[in-house]
Amino acid sequence: MRVSKTKINQNLGKTILKNFIQTLDDLKNFDEKRAFITDFFNKNELETYSKRLAIFYYLKKRRSYENIKTNLKVSSATIAVLEKQIEKEGIKLALKKMEADEWANVWSEKIKKITS
């Protein structure tokens, strides 16, 4: 699908962005979110955005450019561009959520081992 490069009215743009965010917020569970995302984005878009988040995550974990390039099959230029964005509020918030989930999963596994 090709998207027009012609700008829409700014107010309309704000409205449709608000609707998009509200739609994401209204999805109740992982399965609903997965169904929407995999249907909404094409395979290449989904891979691009997933890799982008993974690059941010790996940068936060202080992985080397070479490690990121090898594992995610991206260029140094892509990593460099994203590294400049890692301090943006939304990116920091997403990474914080990911780290909280990671921490919870680690402790969940430890508790399962103790109670088994």
ChimeraX commands (.cxc) that place a marker at each C-alpha (Angstrom):
marker #1 position 0.00,0.00,0.00 radius 0.5
marker #1 position 1.30,3.40,-0.91 radius 0.5
marker #1 position 0.55,6.36,1.34 radius 0.5
marker #1 position 0.10,9.85,-0.04 radius 0.5
marker #1 position 2.86,12.33,0.75 radius 0.5
marker #1 position 0.34,15.18,0.60 radius 0.5
marker #1 position -0.25,16.65,4.06 radius 0.5
marker #1 position -3.76,16.60,5.49 radius 0.5
marker #1 position -5.38,19.33,7.53 radius 0.5
marker #1 position -3.58,19.63,10.89 radius 0.5
marker #1 position -6.79,19.37,12.94 radius 0.5
marker #1 position -7.89,16.29,11.02 radius 0.5
marker #1 position -4.42,14.82,11.56 radius 0.5
marker #1 position -4.73,15.31,15.32 radius 0.5
marker #1 position -8.19,13.74,15.30 radius 0.5
marker #1 position -7.18,10.62,13.40 radius 0.5
marker #1 position -4.06,10.20,15.57 radius 0.5
marker #1 position -6.26,10.47,18.68 radius 0.5
marker #1 position -8.61,7.85,17.21 radius 0.5
marker #1 position -5.71,5.53,16.41 radius 0.5
marker #1 position -4.34,5.81,19.95 radius 0.5
marker #1 position -7.82,5.31,21.43 radius 0.5
marker #1 position -8.29,2.20,19.30 radius 0.5
marker #1 position -5.02,0.76,20.64 radius 0.5
marker #1 position -6.09,1.62,24.17 radius 0.5
marker #1 position -9.48,-0.08,23.68 radius 0.5
marker #1 position -7.93,-3.40,22.73 radius 0.5
marker #1 position -8.34,-5.44,25.91 radius 0.5
marker #1 position -5.72,-8.18,25.88 radius 0.5
marker #1 position -2.64,-9.51,24.16 radius 0.5
marker #1 position -4.60,-11.59,21.63 radius 0.5
marker #1 position -6.75,-8.63,20.54 radius 0.5
marker #1 position -3.66,-6.43,20.22 radius 0.5
marker #1 position -1.75,-9.09,18.28 radius 0.5
marker #1 position -4.71,-9.64,15.92 radius 0.5
marker #1 position -5.04,-5.92,15.23 radius 0.5
marker #1 position -1.33,-5.27,14.77 radius 0.5
marker #1 position -0.71,-8.25,12.50 radius 0.5
marker #1 position -3.75,-7.35,10.38 radius 0.5
marker #1 position -3.10,-3.60,10.34 radius 0.5
marker #1 position 0.61,-3.61,9.46 radius 0.5
marker #1 position 1.96,-5.50,6.49 radius 0.5
marker #1 position 4.81,-7.96,7.09 radius 0.5
marker #1 position 7.55,-5.45,6.22 radius 0.5
marker #1 position 6.08,-2.68,8.38 radius 0.5
marker #1 position 5.69,-5.02,11.32 radius 0.5
marker #1 position 9.29,-6.22,10.98 radius 0.5
marker #1 position 10.57,-2.64,10.63 radius 0.5
marker #1 position 8.81,-1.37,13.74 radius 0.5
marker #1 position 9.60,-4.48,15.77 radius 0.5
marker #1 position 13.27,-4.17,14.85 radius 0.5
marker #1 position 13.22,-0.48,15.74 radius 0.5
marker #1 position 12.00,-1.30,19.24 radius 0.5
marker #1 position 14.56,-4.09,19.54 radius 0.5
marker #1 position 17.35,-1.69,18.53 radius 0.5
marker #1 position 16.30,0.73,21.26 radius 0.5
marker #1 position 16.19,-2.15,23.75 radius 0.5
marker #1 position 19.62,-3.45,22.75 radius 0.5
marker #1 position 21.12,0.04,22.89 radius 0.5
marker #1 position 19.68,0.46,26.39 radius 0.5
marker #1 position 21.31,-2.86,27.33 radius 0.5
marker #1 position 24.59,-1.44,25.97 radius 0.5
marker #1 position 25.01,-4.00,23.22 radius 0.5
marker #1 position 27.58,-3.12,20.60 radius 0.5
marker #1 position 26.67,-1.90,17.13 radius 0.5
marker #1 position 28.24,-5.07,15.72 radius 0.5
marker #1 position 26.08,-7.27,17.95 radius 0.5
marker #1 position 22.93,-5.37,16.97 radius 0.5
marker #1 position 23.85,-5.43,13.27 radius 0.5
marker #1 position 24.50,-9.16,13.35 radius 0.5
marker #1 position 21.42,-10.15,15.31 radius 0.5
marker #1 position 18.86,-7.79,13.76 radius 0.5
marker #1 position 20.33,-7.49,10.25 radius 0.5
marker #1 position 20.32,-3.68,10.28 radius 0.5
marker #1 position 22.91,-1.12,9.24 radius 0.5
marker #1 position 25.15,0.97,11.47 radius 0.5
marker #1 position 23.42,4.03,10.02 radius 0.5
marker #1 position 20.02,2.80,11.23 radius 0.5
marker #1 position 21.40,2.14,14.70 radius 0.5
marker #1 position 23.04,5.58,14.81 radius 0.5
marker #1 position 19.82,7.34,13.83 radius 0.5
marker #1 position 17.86,5.53,16.51 radius 0.5
marker #1 position 20.56,6.06,19.13 radius 0.5
marker #1 position 19.96,9.80,18.75 radius 0.5
marker #1 position 16.28,9.25,19.61 radius 0.5
marker #1 position 16.72,7.03,22.66 radius 0.5
marker #1 position 16.28,9.91,25.11 radius 0.5
marker #1 position 12.87,10.89,23.76 radius 0.5
marker #1 position 10.15,10.66,26.41 radius 0.5
marker #1 position 8.04,8.05,24.61 radius 0.5
marker #1 position 11.01,5.80,23.89 radius 0.5
marker #1 position 12.22,6.00,27.49 radius 0.5
marker #1 position 8.72,5.15,28.70 radius 0.5
marker #1 position 8.45,2.12,26.41 radius 0.5
marker #1 position 11.87,0.86,27.49 radius 0.5
marker #1 position 10.94,1.31,31.13 radius 0.5
marker #1 position 7.80,-0.80,30.56 radius 0.5
marker #1 position 9.85,-3.47,28.80 radius 0.5
marker #1 position 12.36,-3.59,31.65 radius 0.5
marker #1 position 9.53,-3.86,34.20 radius 0.5
marker #1 position 8.05,-6.80,32.27 radius 0.5
marker #1 position 11.47,-8.40,32.02 radius 0.5
marker #1 position 12.01,-8.03,35.78 radius 0.5
marker #1 position 8.54,-9.44,36.52 radius 0.5
marker #1 position 9.16,-12.43,34.26 radius 0.5
marker #1 position 12.49,-13.19,35.95 radius 0.5
marker #1 position 10.93,-13.12,39.40 radius 0.5
marker #1 position 7.92,-15.09,38.25 radius 0.5
marker #1 position 10.22,-17.88,37.06 radius 0.5
marker #1 position 12.18,-17.79,40.35 radius 0.5
marker #1 position 8.95,-18.05,42.36 radius 0.5
marker #1 position 7.74,-20.96,40.21 radius 0.5
marker #1 position 10.99,-22.82,40.91 radius 0.5
marker #1 position 10.71,-22.20,44.64 radius 0.5
marker #1 position 7.07,-23.33,44.83 radius 0.5
marker #1 position 7.49,-26.37,42.58 radius 0.5
marker link #1:1,2 radius 0.2
marker link #1:2,3 radius 0.2
marker link #1:3,4 radius 0.2
marker link #1:4,5 radius 0.2
marker link #1:5,6 radius 0.2
marker link #1:6,7 radius 0.2
marker link #1:7,8 radius 0.2
marker link #1:8,9 radius 0.2
marker link #1:9,10 radius 0.2
marker link #1:10,11 radius 0.2
marker link #1:11,12 radius 0.2
marker link #1:12,13 radius 0.2
marker link #1:13,14 radius 0.2
marker link #1:14,15 radius 0.2
marker link #1:15,16 radius 0.2
marker link #1:16,17 radius 0.2
marker link #1:17,18 radius 0.2
marker link #1:18,19 radius 0.2
marker link #1:19,20 radius 0.2
marker link #1:20,21 radius 0.2
marker link #1:21,22 radius 0.2
marker link #1:22,23 radius 0.2
marker link #1:23,24 radius 0.2
marker link #1:24,25 radius 0.2
marker link #1:25,26 radius 0.2
marker link #1:26,27 radius 0.2
marker link #1:27,28 radius 0.2
marker link #1:28,29 radius 0.2
marker link #1:29,30 radius 0.2
marker link #1:30,31 radius 0.2
marker link #1:31,32 radius 0.2
marker link #1:32,33 radius 0.2
marker link #1:33,34 radius 0.2
marker link #1:34,35 radius 0.2
marker link #1:35,36 radius 0.2
marker link #1:36,37 radius 0.2
marker link #1:37,38 radius 0.2
marker link #1:38,39 radius 0.2
marker link #1:39,40 radius 0.2
marker link #1:40,41 radius 0.2
marker link #1:41,42 radius 0.2
marker link #1:42,43 radius 0.2
marker link #1:43,44 radius 0.2
marker link #1:44,45 radius 0.2
marker link #1:45,46 radius 0.2
marker link #1:46,47 radius 0.2
marker link #1:47,48 radius 0.2
marker link #1:48,49 radius 0.2
marker link #1:49,50 radius 0.2
marker link #1:50,51 radius 0.2
marker link #1:51,52 radius 0.2
marker link #1:52,53 radius 0.2
marker link #1:53,54 radius 0.2
marker link #1:54,55 radius 0.2
marker link #1:55,56 radius 0.2
marker link #1:56,57 radius 0.2
marker link #1:57,58 radius 0.2
marker link #1:58,59 radius 0.2
marker link #1:59,60 radius 0.2
marker link #1:60,61 radius 0.2
marker link #1:61,62 radius 0.2
marker link #1:62,63 radius 0.2
marker link #1:63,64 radius 0.2
marker link #1:64,65 radius 0.2
marker link #1:65,66 radius 0.2
marker link #1:66,67 radius 0.2
marker link #1:67,68 radius 0.2
marker link #1:68,69 radius 0.2
marker link #1:69,70 radius 0.2
marker link #1:70,71 radius 0.2
marker link #1:71,72 radius 0.2
marker link #1:72,73 radius 0.2
marker link #1:73,74 radius 0.2
marker link #1:74,75 radius 0.2
marker link #1:75,76 radius 0.2
marker link #1:76,77 radius 0.2
marker link #1:77,78 radius 0.2
marker link #1:78,79 radius 0.2
marker link #1:79,80 radius 0.2
marker link #1:80,81 radius 0.2
marker link #1:81,82 radius 0.2
marker link #1:82,83 radius 0.2
marker link #1:83,84 radius 0.2
marker link #1:84,85 radius 0.2
marker link #1:85,86 radius 0.2
marker link #1:86,87 radius 0.2
marker link #1:87,88 radius 0.2
marker link #1:88,89 radius 0.2
marker link #1:89,90 radius 0.2
marker link #1:90,91 radius 0.2
marker link #1:91,92 radius 0.2
marker link #1:92,93 radius 0.2
marker link #1:93,94 radius 0.2
marker link #1:94,95 radius 0.2
marker link #1:95,96 radius 0.2
marker link #1:96,97 radius 0.2
marker link #1:97,98 radius 0.2
marker link #1:98,99 radius 0.2
marker link #1:99,100 radius 0.2
marker link #1:100,101 radius 0.2
marker link #1:101,102 radius 0.2
marker link #1:102,103 radius 0.2
marker link #1:103,104 radius 0.2
marker link #1:104,105 radius 0.2
marker link #1:105,106 radius 0.2
marker link #1:106,107 radius 0.2
marker link #1:107,108 radius 0.2
marker link #1:108,109 radius 0.2
marker link #1:109,110 radius 0.2
marker link #1:110,111 radius 0.2
marker link #1:111,112 radius 0.2
marker link #1:112,113 radius 0.2
marker link #1:113,114 radius 0.2
marker link #1:114,115 radius 0.2
marker link #1:115,116 radius 0.2
view
